[in-house]
Amino acid sequence: MNAPEKARRLLEAKAVRPSAIRVSLLAHLLTHPVHPTADQLYQALLPEFPTLSKTSVYNTLDKLLQVQLVRLITIDEKETRYDADTAVHGHFFCKHCRNITDFAANPDYSGCKELSGHQITDSNVYLTGICKACLQNNNNKKQREEKAV
């Protein structure tokens, strides 16, 4: 099944009218798991919808959040990102390249006495640091600088 058809079916399963913009935006998130911002989504959809407004993008994202077809990622205090993978997983944010990487995480809070009697409705695992590629690039840069001295 292609991404637009999958997006259409997901929307219909949540009783959301599958407008062209909703289908395209959700399909883009499903096929581009890079955790884009609303502005990046707007730029990606603009060629397909030349009259698209940022307000339409935000309204669509709000609707997809309401019906839990996307997750809000607030790991970076400078910008909000979106993820169509709604399964429990973690996010690693690189402070250098600003990329977000998914990783397997399934926190079990059942033995946490401080949460006994509470109902958990959402869980986010956020880690920040420097990714492997940036560390490697930085080490290579240092080695070149040392050889030049």
Secondary structure by P-SEA (a helix, b strand, c coil): ccaaaaaaaaaaaacccccaaaaaaaaaaaaccccccaaaaaaaaccccccccaaaaaaaaaaaaaaccbbbbcccccbbbbbcccccbbbbbbccccbbbbbbbbcccccccccccccccbbbbbbbcccaaaaaaaaaaaaaaaaac
